[in-house]
């Protein structure tokens, strides 16, 4: 068990991305409408609608229940606390993608396993968002 001195500084809680999930659902609804008025056969429409609804549901559930619940930094390492109760220390690999509304990071853990992390602005508090932008803005190549 970690003591208070060895615990990493977790900066912010990761919130659900309600706005993005809503926008995704609206776009999926418009896609279903476009399929309904298209000239495809009934079987083709049904297959595409089922695939679209399943994919939209999976992505929306990941946006509404993120697996990472807290995020922060411990020196140069990104520290994430997961819904399952464990935490990970990750280091940046490659160039981060940073924009005013979203950032995406390619990461590697201590065992060499690669992963990615992407968060929208609405998922973090404003202080943590600014700190992340300042930290990673200098690493991006335009």
Secondary structure, 3 states (H helix, E strand, C coil): CCCCCCCCCEEEECCCCHHHHHHHHHHHHHHHHHHHCCCCCHHHHHHHHHHHHHHHHHHHHHHHCCCEEEEEEECCEEEEEECCCCEEEEEECCCCEECCCEEEEEEEECCCCEEEEEEEHHHCCHHHHHHHHHHHHCCCCC
